Amino acid sequence: MARWQKGERTVQYLIGRGRLENIEAEDLASQSEALLKRASLRVGTTAAAAPAERFRRTRHSAQYFDPRAVPITEADTSWAIGKATDAVSGVRTLLEESPPGRFVTGAAGRA
């Protein structure tokens, strides 16, 4: 099995630290697609709710003043949503180029 070029070190790091979920399924392709759809929905929901969240935080900070609190700007919100969108897109691309079953841990994965 050929090694993937982009992101291998990051994936191995996350696997080694227990930061990635282990998914066992008969049909990994279907399972990964379902998880990507769920992640995309979460990003979309978060993006749609971002103006409301900013309003809630602004109201909260006005009522419960905390001088140490760093203000959350629209640019901060856009940046975070963009990063999440890029992450979902990157996973989708990786799965298209390297179908599920590719990430193996242990000695066999280092060969």
A tleap script that builds the chain and sets N, CA, C and O, in Angstrom:
source leaprc.protein.ff14SB
mol = sequence {
  NMET ALA ARG TRP GLN LYS GLY GLU ARG THR
  VAL GLN TYR LEU ILE GLY ARG GLY ARG LEU
  GLU ASN ILE GLU ALA GLU ASP LEU ALA SER
  GLN SER GLU ALA LEU LEU LYS ARG ALA SER
  LEU ARG VAL GLY THR THR ALA ALA ALA ALA
  PRO ALA GLU ARG PHE ARG ARG THR ARG HIE
  SER ALA GLN TYR PHE ASP PRO ARG ALA VAL
  PRO ILE THR GLU ALA ASP THR SER TRP ALA
  ILE GLY LYS ALA THR ASP ALA VAL SER GLY
  VAL ARG THR LEU LEU GLU GLU SER PRO PRO
  GLY ARG PHE VAL THR GLY ALA ALA GLY ARG
  CALA
}
set mol.1.N position { 0.840 -1.177 0.000 }
set mol.1.CA position { 0.000 0.000 0.000 }
set mol.1.C position { 0.886 1.242 0.000 }
set mol.1.O position { 1.784 1.366 0.833 }
set mol.2.N position { 0.637 2.149 -0.922 }
set mol.2.CA position { 1.436 3.373 -1.038 }
set mol.2.C position { 1.120 4.319 0.115 }
set mol.2.O position { 0.007 4.310 0.642 }
set mol.3.N position { 2.087 5.124 0.503 }
set mol.3.CA position { 1.904 6.107 1.569 }
set mol.3.C position { 1.242 7.355 0.997 }
set mol.3.O position { 1.408 7.660 -0.184 }
set mol.4.N position { 0.502 8.069 1.818 }
set mol.4.CA position { -0.078 9.317 1.372 }
set mol.4.C position { 0.948 10.412 1.559 }
set mol.4.O position { 1.792 10.339 2.452 }
set mol.5.N position { 0.874 11.432 0.712 }
set mol.5.CA position { 1.908 12.464 0.688 }
set mol.5.C position { 1.659 13.585 1.698 }
set mol.5.O position { 2.576 14.006 2.404 }
set mol.6.N position { 0.429 14.060 1.763 }
set mol.6.CA position { 0.159 15.258 2.539 }
set mol.6.C position { -0.597 14.913 3.818 }
set mol.6.O position { -1.644 14.268 3.763 }
set mol.7.N position { -0.086 15.329 4.942 }
set mol.7.CA position { -0.787 15.169 6.201 }
set mol.7.C position { -0.458 13.907 6.983 }
set mol.7.O position { -1.000 13.698 8.068 }
set mol.8.N position { 0.415 13.067 6.457 }
set mol.8.CA position { 0.713 11.802 7.138 }
set mol.8.C position { 1.258 12.031 8.549 }
set mol.8.O position { 0.814 11.387 9.500 }
set mol.9.N position { 2.202 12.931 8.683 }
set mol.9.CA position { 2.782 13.177 10.013 }
set mol.9.C position { 1.734 13.680 10.991 }
set mol.9.O position { 1.722 13.283 12.156 }
set mol.10.N position { 0.858 14.551 10.518 }
set mol.10.CA position { -0.193 15.073 11.386 }
set mol.10.C position { -1.134 13.964 11.826 }
set mol.10.O position { -1.481 13.870 13.003 }
set mol.11.N position { -1.545 13.127 10.887 }
set mol.11.CA position { -2.452 12.021 11.204 }
set mol.11.C position { -1.780 11.064 12.187 }
set mol.11.O position { -2.403 10.654 13.167 }
set mol.12.N position { -0.542 10.708 11.947 }
set mol.12.CA position { 0.162 9.803 12.843 }
set mol.12.C position { 0.314 10.417 14.245 }
set mol.12.O position { 0.188 9.718 15.251 }
set mol.13.N position { 0.583 11.720 14.299 }
set mol.13.CA position { 0.682 12.418 15.580 }
set mol.13.C position { -0.642 12.325 16.335 }
set mol.13.O position { -0.664 11.993 17.520 }
set mol.14.N position { -1.734 12.616 15.653 }
set mol.14.CA position { -3.051 12.588 16.293 }
set mol.14.C position { -3.454 11.179 16.706 }
set mol.14.O position { -4.061 10.999 17.761 }
set mol.15.N position { -3.134 10.197 15.907 }
set mol.15.CA position { -3.416 8.802 16.261 }
set mol.15.C position { -2.608 8.422 17.509 }
set mol.15.O position { -3.140 7.828 18.447 }
set mol.16.N position { -1.334 8.771 17.506 }
set mol.16.CA position { -0.457 8.446 18.624 }
set mol.16.C position { -0.886 9.082 19.933 }
set mol.16.O position { -0.617 8.531 21.001 }
set mol.17.N position { -1.543 10.224 19.873 }
set mol.17.CA position { -1.993 10.938 21.073 }
set mol.17.C position { -3.445 10.604 21.422 }
set mol.17.O position { -3.998 11.155 22.373 }
set mol.18.N position { -4.058 9.702 20.654 }
set mol.18.CA position { -5.446 9.343 20.931 }
set mol.18.C position { -6.426 10.468 20.623 }
set mol.18.O position { -7.506 10.523 21.210 }
set mol.19.N position { -6.061 11.370 19.705 }
set mol.19.CA position { -6.900 12.525 19.381 }
set mol.19.C position { -7.833 12.275 18.197 }
set mol.19.O position { -8.681 13.113 17.891 }
set mol.20.N position { -7.684 11.139 17.536 }
set mol.20.CA position { -8.599 10.761 16.466 }
set mol.20.C position { -9.438 9.587 16.935 }
set mol.20.O position { -8.947 8.689 17.619 }
set mol.21.N position { -10.706 9.603 16.560 }
set mol.21.CA position { -11.584 8.502 16.919 }
set mol.21.C position { -11.286 7.293 16.051 }
set mol.21.O position { -11.027 7.417 14.854 }
set mol.22.N position { -11.327 6.135 16.668 }
set mol.22.CA position { -11.193 4.892 15.925 }
set mol.22.C position { -12.592 4.481 15.474 }
set mol.22.O position { -13.491 4.311 16.297 }
set mol.23.N position { -12.766 4.324 14.183 }
set mol.23.CA position { -14.068 3.953 13.636 }
set mol.23.C position { -13.943 2.582 13.008 }
set mol.23.O position { -13.127 2.359 12.113 }
set mol.24.N position { -14.764 1.671 13.491 }
set mol.24.CA position { -14.794 0.339 12.918 }
set mol.24.C position { -16.155 0.147 12.287 }
set mol.24.O position { -17.181 0.314 12.946 }
set mol.25.N position { -16.168 -0.199 11.023 }
set mol.25.CA position { -17.426 -0.391 10.307 }
set mol.25.C position { -17.188 -1.345 9.152 }
set mol.25.O position { -16.077 -1.465 8.636 }
set mol.26.N position { -18.244 -2.013 8.763 }
set mol.26.CA position { -18.164 -2.906 7.605 }
set mol.26.C position { -17.843 -2.100 6.346 }
set mol.26.O position { -17.008 -2.497 5.534 }
set mol.27.N position { -18.520 -0.969 6.203 }
set mol.27.CA position { -18.374 -0.131 5.012 }
set mol.27.C position { -17.786 1.213 5.428 }
set mol.27.O position { -18.522 2.162 5.702 }
set mol.28.N position { -16.462 1.291 5.473 }
set mol.28.CA position { -15.798 2.511 5.928 }
set mol.28.C position { -16.097 3.712 5.047 }
set mol.28.O position { -16.182 4.838 5.536 }
set mol.29.N position { -16.259 3.477 3.745 }
set mol.29.CA position { -16.547 4.596 2.836 }
set mol.29.C position { -17.885 5.242 3.195 }
set mol.29.O position { -17.984 6.468 3.250 }
set mol.30.N position { -18.909 4.433 3.437 }
set mol.30.CA position { -20.221 4.979 3.812 }
set mol.30.C position { -20.158 5.670 5.165 }
set mol.30.O position { -20.744 6.736 5.353 }
set mol.31.N position { -19.452 5.065 6.096 }
set mol.31.CA position { -19.315 5.649 7.427 }
set mol.31.C position { -18.586 6.989 7.370 }
set mol.31.O position { -19.001 7.952 8.015 }
set mol.32.N position { -17.503 7.051 6.600 }
set mol.32.CA position { -16.759 8.304 6.503 }
set mol.32.C position { -17.590 9.382 5.819 }
set mol.32.O position { -17.530 10.549 6.208 }
set mol.33.N position { -18.362 9.005 4.808 }
set mol.33.CA position { -19.231 9.979 4.134 }
set mol.33.C position { -20.286 10.520 5.099 }
set mol.33.O position { -20.572 11.718 5.100 }
set mol.34.N position { -20.862 9.643 5.917 }
set mol.34.CA position { -21.858 10.078 6.901 }
set mol.34.C position { -21.236 11.045 7.912 }
set mol.34.O position { -21.854 12.045 8.278 }
set mol.35.N position { -20.014 10.747 8.363 }
set mol.35.CA position { -19.345 11.637 9.307 }
set mol.35.C position { -18.995 12.980 8.677 }
set mol.35.O position { -19.089 14.019 9.331 }
set mol.36.N position { -18.592 12.960 7.406 }
set mol.36.CA position { -18.305 14.221 6.711 }
set mol.36.C position { -19.567 15.060 6.536 }
set mol.36.O position { -19.525 16.281 6.681 }
set mol.37.N position { -20.675 14.418 6.228 }
set mol.37.CA position { -21.939 15.154 6.107 }
set mol.37.C position { -22.313 15.786 7.442 }
set mol.37.O position { -22.770 16.928 7.488 }
set mol.38.N position { -22.116 15.037 8.532 }
set mol.38.CA position { -22.417 15.568 9.862 }
set mol.38.C position { -21.513 16.750 10.192 }
set mol.38.O position { -21.973 17.753 10.738 }
set mol.39.N position { -20.231 16.636 9.861 }
set mol.39.CA position { -19.299 17.740 10.113 }
set mol.39.C position { -19.661 18.966 9.284 }
set mol.39.O position { -19.600 20.093 9.777 }
set mol.40.N position { -20.037 18.748 8.021 }
set mol.40.CA position { -20.448 19.862 7.161 }
set mol.40.C position { -21.697 20.550 7.707 }
set mol.40.O position { -21.803 21.776 7.678 }
set mol.41.N position { -22.634 19.754 8.200 }
set mol.41.CA position { -23.849 20.315 8.783 }
set mol.41.C position { -23.523 21.142 10.016 }
set mol.41.O position { -24.094 22.215 10.214 }
set mol.42.N position { -22.614 20.653 10.841 }
set mol.42.CA position { -22.215 21.409 12.036 }
set mol.42.C position { -21.568 22.731 11.664 }
set mol.42.O position { -21.853 23.760 12.277 }
set mol.43.N position { -20.697 22.709 10.659 }
set mol.43.CA position { -20.052 23.956 10.227 }
set mol.43.C position { -21.103 24.929 9.699 }
set mol.43.O position { -21.085 26.115 10.028 }
set mol.44.N position { -22.021 24.414 8.877 }
set mol.44.CA position { -23.082 25.272 8.329 }
set mol.44.C position { -23.975 25.850 9.412 }
set mol.44.O position { -24.337 27.026 9.361 }
set mol.45.N position { -24.327 25.036 10.384 }
set mol.45.CA position { -25.168 25.497 11.488 }
set mol.45.C position { -24.439 26.549 12.309 }
set mol.45.O position { -25.027 27.553 12.711 }
set mol.46.N position { -23.170 26.316 12.552 }
set mol.46.CA position { -22.367 27.271 13.307 }
set mol.46.C position { -22.256 28.599 12.564 }
set mol.46.O position { -22.365 29.671 13.160 }
set mol.47.N position { -22.037 28.509 11.246 }
set mol.47.CA position { -21.931 29.736 10.442 }
set mol.47.C position { -23.234 30.515 10.487 }
set mol.47.O position { -23.228 31.742 10.590 }
set mol.48.N position { -24.359 29.799 10.409 }
set mol.48.CA position { -25.664 30.474 10.430 }
set mol.48.C position { -25.945 31.101 11.793 }
set mol.48.O position { -26.582 32.152 11.872 }
set mol.49.N position { -25.476 30.466 12.861 }
set mol.49.CA position { -25.745 30.950 14.216 }
set mol.49.C position { -24.734 31.989 14.698 }
set mol.49.O position { -24.935 32.596 15.750 }
set mol.50.N position { -23.644 32.206 13.942 }
set mol.50.CA position { -22.572 33.100 14.393 }
set mol.50.C position { -23.069 34.506 14.712 }
set mol.50.O position { -22.649 35.021 15.748 }
set mol.51.N position { -23.978 35.236 13.883 }
set mol.51.CA position { -24.437 36.563 14.276 }
set mol.51.C position { -25.179 36.549 15.597 }
set mol.51.O position { -25.064 37.476 16.400 }
set mol.52.N position { -25.984 35.431 15.825 }
set mol.52.CA position { -26.732 35.324 17.072 }
set mol.52.C position { -25.775 35.125 18.248 }
set mol.52.O position { -25.982 35.697 19.318 }
set mol.53.N position { -24.741 34.326 18.059 }
set mol.53.CA position { -23.774 34.076 19.129 }
set mol.53.C position { -23.027 35.353 19.485 }
set mol.53.O position { -22.797 35.634 20.661 }
set mol.54.N position { -22.655 36.110 18.491 }
set mol.54.CA position { -21.986 37.385 18.770 }
set mol.54.C position { -22.894 38.312 19.566 }
set mol.54.O position { -22.448 38.981 20.498 }
set mol.55.N position { -24.162 38.348 19.196 }
set mol.55.CA position { -25.127 39.180 19.912 }
set mol.55.C position { -25.247 38.700 21.366 }
set mol.55.O position { -25.240 39.513 22.290 }
set mol.56.N position { -25.354 37.395 21.564 }
set mol.56.CA position { -25.489 36.834 22.905 }
set mol.56.C position { -24.273 37.185 23.756 }
set mol.56.O position { -24.414 37.590 24.910 }
set mol.57.N position { -23.080 37.029 23.185 }
set mol.57.CA position { -21.864 37.329 23.945 }
set mol.57.C position { -21.739 38.817 24.249 }
set mol.57.O position { -21.282 39.201 25.325 }
set mol.58.N position { -22.142 39.642 23.307 }
set mol.58.CA position { -22.096 41.087 23.531 }
set mol.58.C position { -23.042 41.466 24.664 }
set mol.58.O position { -22.680 42.234 25.556 }
set mol.59.N position { -24.258 40.922 24.623 }
set mol.59.CA position { -25.233 41.193 25.682 }
set mol.59.C position { -24.706 40.690 27.021 }
set mol.59.O position { -24.818 41.377 28.037 }
set mol.60.N position { -24.137 39.500 27.020 }
set mol.60.CA position { -23.603 38.914 28.248 }
set mol.60.C position { -22.477 39.775 28.817 }
set mol.60.O position { -22.440 40.037 30.020 }
set mol.61.N position { -21.565 40.213 27.961 }
set mol.61.CA position { -20.446 41.025 28.459 }
set mol.61.C position { -20.924 42.383 28.968 }
set mol.61.O position { -20.301 42.969 29.854 }
set mol.62.N position { -22.028 42.886 28.411 }
set mol.62.CA position { -22.573 44.150 28.902 }
set mol.62.C position { -23.190 43.969 30.288 }
set mol.62.O position { -23.110 44.865 31.129 }
set mol.63.N position { -23.804 42.814 30.524 }
set mol.63.CA position { -24.429 42.562 31.820 }
set mol.63.C position { -23.430 42.110 32.872 }
set mol.63.O position { -23.537 42.489 34.038 }
set mol.64.N position { -22.458 41.299 32.465 }
set mol.64.CA position { -21.502 40.725 33.403 }
set mol.64.C position { -20.102 41.128 32.953 }
set mol.64.O position { -19.357 40.323 32.393 }
set mol.65.N position { -19.766 42.362 33.202 }
set mol.65.CA position { -18.508 42.919 32.723 }
set mol.65.C position { -17.313 42.147 33.272 }
set mol.65.O position { -17.200 41.931 34.478 }
set mol.66.N position { -16.433 41.739 32.376 }
set mol.66.CA position { -15.172 41.092 32.738 }
set mol.66.C position { -14.073 41.805 31.966 }
set mol.66.O position { -13.951 41.609 30.757 }
set mol.67.N position { -13.276 42.621 32.628 }
set mol.67.CA position { -12.254 43.397 31.925 }
set mol.67.C position { -11.176 42.531 31.274 }
set mol.67.O position { -10.457 42.998 30.391 }
set mol.68.N position { -11.060 41.270 31.706 }
set mol.68.CA position { -10.062 40.376 31.122 }
set mol.68.C position { -10.563 39.706 29.846 }
set mol.68.O position { -9.772 39.148 29.085 }
set mol.69.N position { -11.859 39.759 29.612 }
set mol.69.CA position { -12.430 39.063 28.448 }
set mol.69.C position { -11.971 39.725 27.153 }
set mol.69.O position { -12.033 40.944 26.994 }
set mol.70.N position { -11.519 38.897 26.253 }
set mol.70.CA position { -11.096 39.395 24.948 }
set mol.70.C position { -12.340 39.454 24.053 }
set mol.70.O position { -13.081 38.476 23.963 }
set mol.71.N position { -12.570 40.583 23.399 }
set mol.71.CA position { -13.746 40.669 22.553 }
set mol.71.C position { -13.647 39.725 21.348 }
set mol.71.O position { -12.570 39.528 20.784 }
set mol.72.N position { -14.766 39.159 20.975 }
set mol.72.CA position { -14.824 38.292 19.805 }
set mol.72.C position { -15.348 39.129 18.652 }
set mol.72.O position { -16.457 39.659 18.699 }
set mol.73.N position { -14.539 39.234 17.634 }
set mol.73.CA position { -14.916 40.065 16.503 }
set mol.73.C position { -15.530 39.223 15.388 }
set mol.73.O position { -15.451 37.994 15.400 }
set mol.74.N position { -16.129 39.894 14.448 }
set mol.74.CA position { -16.683 39.193 13.288 }
set mol.74.C position { -15.556 38.505 12.505 }
set mol.74.O position { -15.746 37.427 11.941 }
set mol.75.N position { -14.398 39.137 12.480 }
set mol.75.CA position { -13.244 38.531 11.804 }
set mol.75.C position { -12.829 37.222 12.494 }
set mol.75.O position { -12.467 36.251 11.829 }
set mol.76.N position { -12.886 37.208 13.836 }
set mol.76.CA position { -12.576 35.979 14.574 }
set mol.76.C position { -13.546 34.862 14.201 }
set mol.76.O position { -13.142 33.724 13.960 }
set mol.77.N position { -14.810 35.203 14.159 }
set mol.77.CA position { -15.842 34.232 13.821 }
set mol.77.C position { -15.650 33.706 12.410 }
set mol.77.O position { -15.703 32.497 12.181 }
set mol.78.N position { -15.431 34.598 11.476 }
set mol.78.CA position { -15.221 34.202 10.078 }
set mol.78.C position { -13.990 33.320 9.937 }
set mol.78.O position { -14.007 32.342 9.190 }
set mol.79.N position { -12.921 33.661 10.652 }
set mol.79.CA position { -11.702 32.868 10.601 }
set mol.79.C position { -11.958 31.439 11.092 }
set mol.79.O position { -11.551 30.474 10.445 }
set mol.80.N position { -12.634 31.309 12.238 }
set mol.80.CA position { -12.893 29.986 12.807 }
set mol.80.C position { -13.786 29.147 11.889 }
set mol.80.O position { -13.535 27.957 11.699 }
set mol.81.N position { -14.808 29.752 11.330 }
set mol.81.CA position { -15.693 29.033 10.416 }
set mol.81.C position { -14.937 28.640 9.156 }
set mol.81.O position { -15.131 27.542 8.634 }
set mol.82.N position { -14.085 29.518 8.667 }
set mol.82.CA position { -13.271 29.200 7.492 }
set mol.82.C position { -12.335 28.031 7.746 }
set mol.82.O position { -12.171 27.163 6.889 }
set mol.83.N position { -11.718 28.007 8.929 }
set mol.83.CA position { -10.813 26.909 9.278 }
set mol.83.C position { -11.575 25.587 9.363 }
set mol.83.O position { -11.090 24.558 8.894 }
set mol.84.N position { -12.753 25.613 9.954 }
set mol.84.CA position { -13.562 24.396 10.050 }
set mol.84.C position { -13.991 23.915 8.668 }
set mol.84.O position { -13.972 22.716 8.390 }
set mol.85.N position { -14.373 24.841 7.813 }
set mol.85.CA position { -14.769 24.495 6.446 }
set mol.85.C position { -13.587 23.897 5.690 }
set mol.85.O position { -13.738 22.900 4.984 }
set mol.86.N position { -12.412 24.503 5.836 }
set mol.86.CA position { -11.204 23.979 5.193 }
set mol.86.C position { -10.865 22.581 5.700 }
set mol.86.O position { -10.438 21.722 4.928 }
set mol.87.N position { -11.055 22.355 6.998 }
set mol.87.CA position { -10.760 21.033 7.568 }
set mol.87.C position { -11.674 19.970 6.976 }
set mol.87.O position { -11.214 18.889 6.609 }
set mol.88.N position { -12.966 20.269 6.881 }
set mol.88.CA position { -13.907 19.307 6.300 }
set mol.88.C position { -13.563 19.060 4.836 }
set mol.88.O position { -13.588 17.919 4.373 }
set mol.89.N position { -13.246 20.111 4.118 }
set mol.89.CA position { -12.868 19.981 2.713 }
set mol.89.C position { -11.590 19.151 2.558 }
set mol.89.O position { -11.487 18.317 1.659 }
set mol.90.N position { -10.625 19.388 3.440 }
set mol.90.CA position { -9.373 18.637 3.392 }
set mol.90.C position { -9.578 17.156 3.662 }
set mol.90.O position { -8.957 16.309 3.020 }
set mol.91.N position { -10.447 16.846 4.609 }
set mol.91.CA position { -10.736 15.441 4.897 }
set mol.91.C position { -11.417 14.795 3.702 }
set mol.91.O position { -11.094 13.667 3.331 }
set mol.92.N position { -12.357 15.511 3.102 }
set mol.92.CA position { -13.051 14.972 1.926 }
set mol.92.C position { -12.042 14.684 0.799 }
set mol.92.O position { -12.103 13.627 0.170 }
set mol.93.N position { -11.131 15.608 0.551 }
set mol.93.CA position { -10.109 15.419 -0.479 }
set mol.93.C position { -9.209 14.230 -0.147 }
set mol.93.O position { -8.904 13.410 -1.013 }
set mol.94.N position { -8.788 14.146 1.110 }
set mol.94.CA position { -7.947 13.035 1.533 }
set mol.94.C position { -8.646 11.700 1.327 }
set mol.94.O position { -8.032 10.741 0.859 }
set mol.95.N position { -9.928 11.634 1.673 }
set mol.95.CA position { -10.668 10.387 1.508 }
set mol.95.C position { -10.880 10.033 0.039 }
set mol.95.O position { -10.929 8.856 -0.319 }
set mol.96.N position { -11.006 11.054 -0.813 }
set mol.96.CA position { -11.136 10.785 -2.243 }
set mol.96.C position { -9.824 10.234 -2.806 }
set mol.96.O position { -9.831 9.339 -3.650 }
set mol.97.N position { -8.706 10.775 -2.332 }
set mol.97.CA position { -7.398 10.341 -2.813 }
set mol.97.C position { -6.924 9.053 -2.144 }
set mol.97.O position { -6.217 8.255 -2.760 }
set mol.98.N position { -7.309 8.851 -0.899 }
set mol.98.CA position { -6.890 7.689 -0.120 }
set mol.98.C position { -8.111 7.132 0.596 }
set mol.98.O position { -8.421 7.563 1.706 }
set mol.99.N position { -8.803 6.189 -0.012 }
set mol.99.CA position { -10.029 5.653 0.592 }
set mol.99.C position { -9.802 5.124 2.006 }
set mol.99.O position { -8.675 4.797 2.376 }
set mol.100.N position { -10.886 5.039 2.803 }
set mol.100.CA position { -10.784 4.555 4.180 }
set mol.100.C position { -10.083 3.206 4.252 }
set mol.100.O position { -10.098 2.410 3.313 }
set mol.101.N position { -9.463 2.982 5.421 }
set mol.101.CA position { -8.705 1.766 5.615 }
set mol.101.C position { -7.226 2.017 5.432 }
set mol.101.O position { -6.406 1.121 5.637 }
set mol.102.N position { -6.884 3.225 5.049 }
set mol.102.CA position { -5.516 3.600 4.719 }
set mol.102.C position { -4.673 3.896 5.947 }
set mol.102.O position { -3.462 3.673 5.934 }
set mol.103.N position { -5.302 4.403 7.024 }
set mol.103.CA position { -4.560 4.822 8.201 }
set mol.103.C position { -4.421 3.650 9.153 }
set mol.103.O position { -5.377 3.256 9.822 }
set mol.104.N position { -3.231 3.104 9.203 }
set mol.104.CA position { -2.970 1.927 10.019 }
set mol.104.C position { -2.025 2.333 11.136 }
set mol.104.O position { -1.021 3.004 10.896 }
set mol.105.N position { -2.346 1.927 12.353 }
set mol.105.CA position { -1.464 2.243 13.479 }
set mol.105.C position { -0.563 1.061 13.757 }
set mol.105.O position { -0.766 -0.028 13.221 }
set mol.106.N position { 0.425 1.277 14.589 }
set mol.106.CA position { 1.321 0.202 14.981 }
set mol.106.C position { 2.450 0.015 13.985 }
set mol.106.O position { 2.659 0.851 13.106 }
set mol.107.N position { 3.176 -1.086 14.126 }
set mol.107.CA position { 4.349 -1.366 13.299 }
set mol.107.C position { 3.983 -1.476 11.826 }
set mol.107.O position { 4.759 -1.061 10.965 }
set mol.108.N position { 2.806 -2.033 11.521 }
set mol.108.CA position { 2.403 -2.204 10.118 }
set mol.108.C position { 2.227 -0.852 9.440 }
set mol.108.O position { 2.484 -0.723 8.243 }
set mol.109.N position { 1.793 0.155 10.191 }
set mol.109.CA position { 1.580 1.471 9.617 }
set mol.109.C position { 2.863 2.228 9.344 }
set mol.109.O position { 2.848 3.193 8.579 }
set mol.110.N position { 3.961 1.826 9.937 }
set mol.110.CA position { 5.238 2.524 9.760 }
set mol.110.C position { 6.080 1.916 8.655 }
set mol.110.O position { 7.142 2.443 8.325 }
set mol.111.N position { 5.629 0.833 8.089 }
set mol.111.CA position { 6.406 0.128 7.047 }
set mol.111.C position { 6.516 0.929 5.791 }
set mol.111.O position { 7.133 0.480 4.825 }
savepdb mol mol.pdb
quit
